[in-house]
Amino acid sequence: MTDRHVQRGSTEAAIRLIRLTSADIQSAIVRVPVGRIVRATSVFGSEDLADALKQAHYLRLVSIAEIYTDVLMSELLGERLPTYDELIAKLMATAELASSSSWPRRSEFFNRLHGIKLDEFDRNTELNAAKRVRNIVAHGLGRITNKEMENSRLGSQLSLIGVRIQDRRVIISEQSLVILSKLTIDYITWLDEEAGA
């Protein structure tokens, strides 16, 4: 199923889900009704169905990587603890909650608890750009906020992953979804390898 051998069932499941999501977007875009081309936008974002589908799939792909990171954190904690009683369960739940509040917290907890530095992923700059796009879609429906526009390097950062900015909106192409799919699979496979080392 994967290009490289992975060690965990959760890794295989995450990669399979990314591939299914990627295949789904291709078929969904093909099914978008054809007719008069309307590129309407409102204060809530694009009203173009193909754009909305691409944004939804982009958000889903980054979320799969995010959730996989949280699942792996739990698996590793469970493997390292010799017993599993009520106190250990509460401690694990506390650690999971604290570590999943943001990507910086995930990185901090992975390093502290498992000695894995998430920022050492060789495509981390691209992954960070993908997370920014995900946040722009999740919190602004694809519209870039004034604060984000202050970053003069935003356009070049997003171009690393094939995403453009036009009229203060992110433009996600089919090619940028392919790039993201490969990126998230690379990240998940890398993290699986690091966890098994």
N, C-alpha and C positions, 0 to 999 in steps of 0.2 A: 503493500500500500504506500509506503513512503520511499523516498529515494535512498535514505540511509536507514540502517537498523536503529530502532529506538528501543529504550529499555522498559518503558512503562505503558500500560494499557491506556492511561489518561493521555499520554502523548499521542498515541495512535488515534484515539478518539478525537482529540483536538485537531489533528491534521486532517482526519476524515471530514470533520465538520467544516473546516476551511475549504476543502475541495468541493464539498457539496454546495456550500454557499457560493463559491466562485462559479460553479456550473449553473446554479440557480439564477444568478444575475444575468448570465448570457442568454438564457431562455426567456427571462422576464423582459429584457430589453427588446428582444425579437418580437414579443407579444404586445408591445406598446402600440396602441391604435395609431394608425397612420391617417393623416388628414391635414387640415389646415395647421401650419406650423405656428404655434403660439409660444412665445418666450416670456410670458407674463410673470412678473414678480410682485410681491406685496411686501408689506412690513414683516410678514412671517416667512419670507423666503420665496424660492422658486415655486411656481405653480406648474412647472413642466414635469410630467410623470416620470420621464426617463431620468431627469436630474434627481428627483426625489428617491427613485429606486437606487441609483448609484450612491447617494448619500446614506441611505438605510443600509446598504450592503457594506459600505466603508465602515460605518459605525459598528456593524456586526463583526466584521473581520478583526478590527482592533480589540473589540470586547472579548472575542474568543481568546486572543493572546493574553489579555488581562485576567480573565477568569482562569485560564490554564495556570498562570503564575500563582494565583491564589490556591488553586487545587493542589499544585505541586508543593506549595508551602505546607499545607495540611498533611499531605502524604509524608513528606520528609520529617515533620514533627512526630507523626505517629510512628514512623520507623525508628526514631531515635529514643523514644520513651519506652523503657522496659516494661512498665505496667500501665494499665489504663483504668484508673479508678475515677471516682467522681471529681476529686480535686484536680487530677491531671486533665480531665475533660474540660473543667472550667478554665484552667490555665491555657489550654490549647485554644479554646474559644476566645479568650481575651487576646491572645497573641494574633489569632486570625483576624479578629475585628480591627485591632490596631494596625496590622500590617496591610490590610486591604483598603485603607482610607484614601490612599493616593499612591501614585507611582514612586515618588520619593520615599514614602514610608515602606513600600514593598522592597525597594532597593536596600534601605537601611536594615530591615529585618532579615532579608536573605543574607546579607553580609554578616550581620551579627549572629544569627542563629545557625547558618549553614556554610558560612565562608564563601558564598557565591556573590560576586560583584556583578549585578545586572548590567551596569554601564560598561563592562568589558566585552559585551557582545560586539562583534566587529562591525555590525551595521547599526550601532546604537544611534548615530546621528539621524539615520533614516527612520528608525523606530520612533525617536522623539518627534520628528516631523509628522509622522503618521498619528501619533497621539494628539498633536496640536490640531490636525485636521479633524480628528474624531471629536475633540472638545468644541471646535467651531461648529460642527454639525449638531452635536448634542445640545449645546447651550445657545446657539444662535441660528439654528436651521440653515447653516451654511454661510451666514452673514458674519463678516469679520468686524469685531468691536473696535471702538476708537483706541482702546488700550493696546490691542493686538496690532493695529495699524501703526503704532509708534515704533514698532520693531522694523527698522529699515531692512533687515535681512530676511524678513518673513517670506517674501516671494522666492528668494534663492533657496531658502530652506525647504519650502514646499516643492520646489521644482526637482529636488533630489528624488522625490517619489512620484513625479509625474502630475502633480496637482498645480493648477494655475490659479491666479487671482484675477478676477475681472469684475469691475464695478463693486468692489468690496465684498465679493462672494467667492467662495472656493469653487473651482470648476473641476469636478472629478470625471475623468474620462474612463473609458473601458480599459485603456492601457494602464492607467494608474491603479485600477482594481487588480489587474494582473500583477503589477509590481508589488502591491500590498499583499496579495495572496502569497507570493514567493517569499516576501520579507517575513511575514508572520510564521510561515512554515520554517524558515531558517532560524528564527528566534526560538520557537518552541523546540526544534531539534537541538539547537545549541544548549538550551537550558536543560533539556533531558540529559545531554552528554555531561554537562557540568555537574548535575546532581548525582550522576552515577560514578563520577571520578573518585 
